[in-house]
Every structure is written in C-alpha cells, then in structure tokens.
Amino acid sequence: MLALRLTRGTHPAVQLRRLLVAAASAGTGFLLLCILGYAMSHPDDPDGSLLRLAWCATPLAATVYFAVAVARTDPATRPRPGLSAVGLGPTRLMAVSATTTALSCTLGSLLALLFFLHLRGDLTGMPFDGAAAEFLAADEPLPLPAALTLLVLVPVIASMTVGLISRPRDDRPASARPGTRSFGRFGAYGASPARETFGAYGRFGARLRTGEPRSPAPGTAPTDAPVTPTPHLSPPVTQAPDFTPPVTPAPHLDAPPVTPAPHLDAPPVPPAPGLDVGVRPQPSAEAPRGLPWGIAVLAAGLAAEAYANRTATATPLTMPGGLTTTGPAGVLAGWILTALGLALAGPGLTHLCGRLLQTARPGALRLLAGRVLMTESTRIGRPLGVVCAVASGTYAMAALYDTAEPSFGPLTILGLLLVIGCTVATLITAAVEAKQARADTTAALFRLGAPATLLRSAAALRAGALLTLFGPLTLVVAELAALPLSP
C-alpha cells in the first residue's frame, strides 16, 4: 500500500520513467510469448525455439538494466533524514523500491498478455483481431502455466536486482566502523578485538585499554594534577603594568560610538555540501580499475571472432529473422566479450576524457567540465560503454545484412528497438541521476556568482568530449567485429 501511494504521488517525470519501464517490460514479455507461440506452431523444430529463447536474453537484460537505473533515480525511495523515525529505514526503502519496480514490470507483462491474446484472436472487439493467428497457433489451447512463467521473468528478475543493488551498505571505511562487542576475562565487558593472554587482566596498566582514567593509589597524588615549577628553577614572571593611558574622544566630537554592522555579527554561513572553503575540491585521482580489464576483454573478444572465423567445420551463426552470417557460431562468444569489454572500459575512458580536458593550462570552463567527468565517471561511463557496445553490434549486423534478400522480421526489429531504446534511456537516466547528485554543488556555484551560461557551456563541452572519444572507438570496434564475418 505504501508503494502504491508513493507511486501515485510522485512527479510526472518520474511517472514517465516508470511508464517507460512498463513499456519495455511489455515488449520483452510479448517477445517471450511469441516464442511460446512459435514453439506451439512448430513442434518439430525445438532447436529453433531454443535459439529464439536464447536471443531473448539480450532484450531481457536491457529491460532489467533500465529498470534498475530508473529505481536508482526514484526520489520517493531515496534515503532522507528523519524517515527512520517513522519506520522508513534503509531496509524498508529497499523493499519499497523493489515493490515499485515489480508493479511497473507487472503492468507491462499484463499489457503484453492482452496484446498477445488479441493477436491470437482470443479477445475480440478491437482492430487486427487474430492478425497473427497462424503464427501464434490459435487453433491450439494456450498453456497457461508456461505463459505465466514467461511473463513473471521480467518482474521477478528486475525486482530482485533492484533489491540487491539498493541494499543497505556501510560506506564508512573499515577503520571508522564500530568494532564487534565482546566480553573480556572474568565477565568484564569490553570492545577490544585483540585476544588477551593468560594473566593479562592483572598486569599493571592492562585496564587502561578502555580509555577510562585509573583511580590513584592511596597516598599518591593524582596523575592528572597540574605540575608547578620549582621556585629556584623557573622564577615566576610578572607582567609589567600597562601604562597606556585610556584614549578619550576629543571634546569637539559629539559623534556616538561606532558599533559594528549587524550583518557582521551574524553566525557564519556553513559551506555548501561538496565545497570546502579555502581548499579546492579534488576529485579522486585514481582512475576506475576496470579500464585494463576492459581493454583485455575487448581484445580477447576480437581475437575470438578472428579465430572462430578460421574454423571451417563450425556451423553458421543464425539469428532470429533469418539473418545468417558466414562465420561460425563461436563468433557469438566474441561479440559477448567485445560488449563486456566496452562496458568495463567505459568508466575508465570517461575518467581519462575528464583528465585530458584539464591539460595544458585549463580555464574555469575546462576545469569544471573535466572535474565533473572525473567525479561522475563510474555513474555515466558504464551506461555509455553499454551504448557503445550496442551501437557497434548494430553496425556490425547492418554491415552483414544482405539487402538483396531482406530477412528481418517484425520480432527481430522489435527486439532491436527494445535493446537500443533501453540502453539509450538508461544513459539519459544516468545523466539525470548525476545532475541530481551534484545539485548542491550547482546551487553553491550559483550563490558564488557563477553565470548559468558557464554551466551550460560546461555540459556541452562534456558531451562533445565524450562524443569525440567514444564515437571513433565505436566505429573502430564495429569494423573489427564485422571484418572477420564479411564474405
């Protein structure tokens, strides 16, 4: 009930993102149901049904990735101070976020089921009744358990992934975390993780580990008493009297005493979050660690494609819609490795792009744009790497497509649109999340007098720098991926 109230009372932009998640879930659910209809109409071709089901893993992964990005930018489930007092702690907010994602995906799955039944001819009263009755095996009864199993895949996987991503975690360093409580010897309560040896409790000074002052022994002076110097070693120094006469105003000056301005007595304004007064903010100098791994996986994928193409005994790679390449089925592993390498190298390349913007005596514009790219490299770089992987794969498929014999069907086009749309929407959502994360810093810059044109120019410079770096990289990877498969 709380998730429904939060869903109903949110901003229209948030509602639009949730509707986009529902639309992506509807498209993926419809693809899964169409595979079920193909299996029902072609019982003698189980390999083709399994191949189409395997190809649906890509739209499913893109839909779940987009749902997670939308859940992270949902302001209704964002931790805020004071919510724990009313029972909305981090764990409860995680459950609300997962429930909201499940509701959006379930709505899309229901829409997919209604459209599927309408195309089969089971539901009448709307245009295109039974338009795909032959392909979807309308003459056979629909196995309801199989259909429901396919439809719950997207809501269950998306909600579990959102719950796993948004689970409460302690961001403090290990040295600042409180130690585990333990009981010392003789039932003494303590928090020291070190193990005591035999007789350590009775040793001199052993009880000083807790930080409590020890009571002095009888007949001895306390250890914290002030030590006074001896007279013959350091005689007391007396301060000379002040002979400065008091300053009196001139008789002819009748002006009242000057009092400080009221605004000078106001309490100091605390600095805005994200800005340190007197110290220039320094982003993390360490680049994301995924860049070497991403380059290695990318090179391994390209090498796997080139090596698999030399195998003459392998079967050709067949895609849904009738697209067949001259290369073997092992090329699919190379494409997967190439996409994974681009996704892993995205944050490191974004960090490198921000560092290159600040070279050679940067001004305020390049310095601001570069610092933002370095700070937001992990948040923006990974979706950008996924978009580059999808773009390179699409370019490679378009290069292998034979225009003389068109073979792309409507389901192939729907799956391609789902993957491209979800990845691009995820990138836009990540950009919105990054803008929300630096809202306090932007407000502080406005209070300091920074013009709005400076921030807009910095955003345009960041976009241009990313396009300059990732555009040629995507084209080079696409050409190298399609080169071994070209006839």
DRENTIBA-653669 format. One line per 5 residues: number of its first residue (from 1); their letters; for each residue x, y, z of C-alpha. Coordinates in steps of 0.2 Angstrom, whole numbers, plus 2048, in hexadecimal, padded with zeros to 3 digits. Last residue first. Layout:
BEGIN
NUM> A> X/Y/Z | ...
This chain:
BEGIN
487> PSLPL> 8A1/7C1/714 | 8A2/7CC/723 | 8A2/7C3/734 | 8B5/7C7/739 | 8B2/7D9/735
482> AALEA> 8A2/7DC/73E | 8AA/7DD/750 | 8B9/7E7/74A | 8AD/7F3/741 | 8A2/7F4/750
477> VVLTL> 8B1/7F7/75C | 8B7/805/751 | 8A6/80D/750 | 8A3/80D/762 | 8B5/814/766
472> PGFLT> 8B2/822/75A | 8A2/827/763 | 8A8/824/775 | 8B6/831/775 | 8AE/840/76C
467> LLAGA> 89D/83C/772 | 8A3/83D/784 | 8AC/84D/781 | 89D/855/779 | 891/850/787
462> RLAAA> 89D/857/794 | 89F/867/78A | 88C/869/789 | 88A/866/79C | 898/873/79F
457> SRLLT> 890/880/793 | 880/87E/79C | 888/880/7AD | 891/890/7A7 | 882/897/79F
452> APAGL> 879/896/7B0 | 885/8A3/7B7 | 88F/89F/7C7 | 88C/8AB/7D4 | 891/8A2/7E4
447> RFLAA> 87F/89E/7E8 | 87D/896/7D6 | 88D/88B/7DA | 885/886/7EA | 875/881/7E1
442> TTDAR> 87F/876/7D5 | 888/86E/7E3 | 878/869/7EC | 871/862/7DC | 880/857/7D8
437> AQKAE> 877/847/7DC | 867/84C/7D3 | 871/850/7C3 | 87A/83F/7C4 | 869/837/7C6
432> VAATI> 862/840/7B6 | 872/83A/7AD | 86F/828/7B2 | 85D/82A/7AC | 863/830/79B
427> LTAVT> 86F/821/79A | 861/815/7A0 | 856/81C/792 | 863/819/785 | 865/807/78B
422> CGIVL> 853/803/78C | 84F/80B/77B | 85D/801/772 | 859/7F0/77A | 846/7F2/778
417> LLGLI> 848/7F9/766 | 852/7EA/761 | 846/7DE/769 | 837/7E6/760 | 841/7E5/74F
412> TLPGF> 845/7D3/752 | 832/7D0/756 | 82C/7D9/747 | 837/7CE/73B | 848/7D3/734
407> SPEAT> 84C/7C7/725 | 84E/7D3/716 | 856/7CA/708 | 85F/7D7/6FD | 862/7E2/70C
402> DYLAA> 86E/7D5/713 | 872/7DA/725 | 884/7D7/72B | 888/7EA/72C | 877/7ED/735
397> MAYTG> 87C/7DF/742 | 88D/7E7/745 | 885/7F8/747 | 879/7F2/753 | 886/7E9/75D
392> SAVAC> 891/7F9/75D | 882/803/763 | 87D/7F6/771 | 88F/7F6/777 | 890/809/777
387> VVGLP> 880/80B/780 | 887/7FE/78D | 896/809/78F | 88C/819/792 | 882/810/79F
382> RGIRT> 892/80B/7A8 | 89A/81C/7A6 | 88C/827/7AD | 88C/821/7C0 | 89E/81B/7C0
377> SETML> 8A5/82B/7B8 | 89A/837/7C2 | 8A9/83F/7CC | 8B5/83F/7BD | 8A8/846/7B1
372> VRGAL> 8A3/853/7BE | 8B5/858/7C0 | 8B8/859/7AD | 8A9/865/7AA | 8AE/870/7B8
367> LRLAG> 8C0/871/7B3 | 8BC/874/7A1 | 8B0/882/7A5 | 8BB/88B/7B3 | 8CA/88B/7A8
362> PRATQ> 8D6/87C/7A5 | 8E9/87F/7A3 | 8EE/870/798 | 8E4/862/79E | 8D3/862/7A7
357> LLRGC> 8C9/85B/799 | 8D5/84C/798 | 8D0/848/7AA | 8BE/848/7A6 | 8C0/83C/797
352> LHTLG> 8CB/830/7A1 | 8BD/82F/7AE | 8B1/82B/7A0 | 8BC/81E/799 | 8BE/816/7AA
347> PGALA> 8AB/816/7AD | 8A8/80E/79B | 8B5/801/79C | 8AA/7F4/7A4 | 89B/7F7/799
342> LGLAT> 8A7/7F6/789 | 8AF/7E6/78F | 89E/7DE/792 | 898/7E3/781 | 8A8/7DB/779
337> LIWGA> 8A6/7CC/784 | 894/7C9/77E | 899/7CC/76C | 8A7/7BF/76D | 89C/7B2/775
332> LVGAP> 890/7B5/767 | 89E/7B2/75A | 89E/7A0/760 | 88F/79C/756 | 899/79C/746
327> GTTTL> 89C/7AB/73A | 893/7AD/729 | 884/7B6/732 | 872/7B1/731 | 864/7BD/735
322> GGPMT> 853/7B3/733 | 849/7BE/73F | 851/7B7/74F | 863/7B4/74D | 86D/7A6/745
317> LPTAT> 880/7A5/747 | 887/798/73B | 88C/787/741 | 89E/783/745 | 8A9/778/73A
312> ATRNA> 8B2/786/731 | 8BA/78E/741 | 8C3/79E/73B | 8B4/7A9/740 | 8B6/7A3/752
307> YAEAA> 8C8/7AA/753 | 8C3/7BB/74D | 8B4/7BC/758 | 8BE/7B6/767 | 8CB/7C3/764
302> LGAAL> 8BE/7D0/764 | 8B7/7CA/774 | 8C8/7C8/77D | 8CD/7DA/778 | 8BD/7E0/780
297> VAIGW> 8C0/7D6/78F | 8D2/7DD/791 | 8CC/7EF/78E | 8BE/7ED/79B | 8CA/7E5/7A8
292> PLGRP> 8D6/7F3/7A6 | 8C8/800/7A7 | 8BE/7F8/7B6 | 8C9/800/7C4 | 8C0/810/7C3
287> AEASP> 8CD/81E/7C3 | 8D6/824/7D3 | 8D7/837/7D4 | 8C6/837/7DD | 8BF/849/7DB
282> QPRVG> 8C8/857/7E4 | 8BD/866/7EA | 8C8/875/7EC | 8CB/879/7FE | 8C7/88A/806
277> VDLGP> 8B5/886/80A | 8B1/874/805 | 8A3/871/7F9 | 899/861/7F6 | 88C/866/803
272> APPVP> 88A/879/804 | 895/882/811 | 88D/887/821 | 888/899/823 | 891/8A1/831
267> PADLH> 885/8A7/83F | 880/8BA/83D | 88A/8C7/846 | 891/8CE/836 | 87F/8D0/82F
262> PAPTV> 87B/8DC/83D | 889/8E8/839 | 895/8EC/847 | 891/8FA/853 | 89A/90B/851
257> PPADL> 898/915/861 | 88D/924/85F | 894/934/857 | 896/943/862 | 8A7/947/85D
252> HPAPT> 8AD/958/863 | 8B2/951/874 | 8BE/945/86C | 8BB/932/870 | 8C4/92A/87E
247> VPPTF> 8D2/91E/87C | 8D7/915/88C | 8E9/918/891 | 8F5/90A/88D | 8FF/906/89C
242> DPAQT> 8FA/8F3/89D | 902/8EB/8AB | 911/8E0/8A8 | 90C/8CD/8A9 | 914/8C3/8B6
237> VPPSL> 91F/8B5/8B2 | 920/8A7/8C0 | 931/8A0/8C3 | 936/891/8B9 | 942/885/8C1
232> HPTPT> 944/88C/8D3 | 931/88E/8D5 | 92C/87C/8CF | 920/87B/8C1 | 90E/876/8C4
227> VPADT> 907/866/8BD | 8F5/865/8BA | 8EC/856/8C1 | 8E8/848/8B4 | 8F2/83B/8BD
222> PATGP> 8E9/83D/8CD | 8F5/83E/8DC | 8F9/82E/8E6 | 8F4/829/8F7 | 8E7/81C/8F2
217> APSRP> 8E9/817/8DF | 8E2/822/8D2 | 8D2/81D/8C9 | 8D5/819/8B7 | 8CE/824/8AA
212> EGTRL> 8C3/81B/89D | 8CA/818/88B | 8C5/806/88A | 8D6/800/888 | 8DB/807/899
207> RAGFR> 8D6/7F7/8A2 | 8E6/7EE/89D | 8F1/7FC/8A6 | 8FA/7F0/8B2 | 8F5/7DE/8AE
202> GYAGF> 8E6/7D6/8B6 | 8DC/7D4/8A6 | 8EA/7CE/89C | 8EC/7BE/8A7 | 8EA/7B2/898
197> TERAP> 8EA/7BB/887 | 8DC/7C7/881 | 8D6/7C6/870 | 8D5/7D6/866 | 8C3/7DB/861
192> SAGYA> 8C2/7E8/86F | 8B0/7EC/872 | 8AE/7E9/885 | 8A3/7E2/892 | 8AC/7D9/8A0
187> GFRGF> 8A5/7C8/8A3 | 8B5/7C1/8AC | 8BE/7C3/89B | 8B8/7CE/88E | 8A7/7CF/886
182> SRTGP> 8A5/7D4/874 | 89C/7E1/869 | 8A1/7E2/857 | 8AB/7F1/852 | 8A2/801/84C
177> RASAP> 8A7/806/83B | 8B3/814/838 | 8C2/809/834 | 8B8/7FF/827 | 8B4/80F/81E
172> RDDRP> 8A2/815/81E | 896/811/810 | 88C/804/81A | 880/7FC/80F | 86D/7FB/80E
167> RSILG> 867/7F1/7FF | 863/7FC/7F0 | 86C/7F1/7E3 | 865/7E0/7EA | 854/7E7/7EB
162> VTMSA> 854/7EE/7DA | 85B/7DD/7D3 | 84D/7D3/7DC | 840/7DF/7D5 | 846/7DE/7C4
157> IVPVL> 848/7CB/7C4 | 837/7C8/7CB | 82E/7D5/7C0 | 836/7CF/7B0 | 835/7BD/7B2
152> VLLTL> 823/7BD/7B8 | 81C/7BD/7A6 | 825/7AE/7A0 | 81F/7A4/7AF | 80D/7AA/7AC
147> AAPLP> 80E/7A4/79A | 814/793/79F | 807/791/7AC | 7F9/797/7A1 | 7FD/78B/792
142> LPEDA> 7F3/793/784 | 7E6/788/77C | 7EA/783/76A | 7E2/78B/75A | 7E9/79C/75E
137> ALFEA> 7FB/795/75B | 804/7A6/75C | 80A/7A7/74A | 7F9/7A2/743 | 7EF/7AE/74E
132> AAGDF> 7FA/7BD/74B | 7ED/7C9/746 | 7E0/7C1/751 | 7D6/7D1/755 | 7E0/7DF/74C
127> PMGTL> 7D4/7ED/752 | 7CB/7EA/763 | 7BB/7E1/769 | 7C2/7D0/76A | 7CE/7C7/777
122> DGRLH> 7D3/7B5/773 | 7D8/7BA/761 | 7EB/7B6/763 | 7EF/7C8/760 | 7E3/7CD/76E
117> LFFLL> 7EA/7C0/77A | 7FC/7C7/777 | 7F6/7D9/77A | 7EE/7D4/78A | 7FD/7CA/790
112> ALLSG> 809/7D8/78C | 7FE/7E5/795 | 7FF/7D9/7A4 | 812/7D8/7A3 | 813/7EB/7A2
107> LTCSL> 809/7ED/7B2 | 813/7E0/7BB | 823/7E9/7B6 | 81D/7F9/7BE | 816/7F0/7CE
102> ATTTA> 827/7E6/7D0 | 831/7F7/7CF | 826/7FE/7DC | 828/7EF/7E7 | 83B/7EF/7E5
97> SVAML> 83B/802/7EA | 830/7FF/7F9 | 83A/7F0/7FF | 84A/7FB/7FE | 841/809/807
92> RTPGL> 83D/7FD/815 | 84F/7F7/817 | 855/809/817 | 849/80F/824 | 838/814/822
87> GVASL> 830/810/833 | 82B/822/838 | 83B/826/841 | 845/81E/833 | 83E/82C/827
82> GPRPR> 846/83A/830 | 855/83D/825 | 852/838/813 | 855/827/80A | 84F/828/7F8
77> TAPDT> 840/81D/7F4 | 834/82B/7EF | 841/834/7E5 | 843/825/7D8 | 854/827/7D0
72> RAVAV> 85A/816/7D5 | 84A/80E/7D1 | 84B/815/7BF | 85D/80E/7BD | 857/7FD/7C3
67> AFYVT> 849/7FC/7B7 | 854/801/7A9 | 860/7F2/7AD | 851/7E6/7AF | 84B/7EB/79D
62> AALPT> 85C/7EA/795 | 85F/7D8/79D | 84E/7D2/797 | 851/7DA/785 | 862/7D0/785
57> ACWAL> 85B/7C0/78C | 84E/7BF/77E | 85B/7B8/773 | 85C/7A8/77E | 849/7A6/77C
52> RLLSG> 84B/7A7/769 | 858/79A/769 | 84E/78F/774 | 83F/790/768 | 84A/78D/759
47> DPDDP> 851/77D/761 | 840/777/766 | 83A/776/753 | 82E/768/752 | 821/771/75D
42> HSMAY> 820/780/752 | 80F/788/756 | 811/786/768 | 823/78B/769 | 81F/79A/75E
37> GLICL> 812/79F/76A | 81D/79D/779 | 82A/7A8/770 | 81C/7B5/76D | 819/7B4/780
32> LLFGT> 82B/7B8/784 | 82B/7C7/777 | 81B/7CE/77F | 823/7CD/790 | 832/7D7/78A
27> GASAA> 827/7E4/782 | 81C/7E6/791 | 82B/7E7/79C | 832/7F5/792 | 821/7FE/792
22> AVLLR> 820/7FC/7A5 | 831/803/7A7 | 82C/812/79C | 81D/814/7A7 | 828/815/7B6
17> RLQVA> 833/822/7AE | 823/82C/7AA | 81D/82B/7BC | 82E/832/7C1 | 82C/841/7B5
12> PHTGR> 81A/843/7BC | 820/846/7CE | 81B/839/7DB | 80A/837/7E4 | 803/827/7DC
7> TLRLA> 813/81D/7DD | 816/822/7EF | 804/81D/7F3 | 806/80C/7EA | 816/808/7F3
2> LM> 80E/80C/804 | 800/800/800
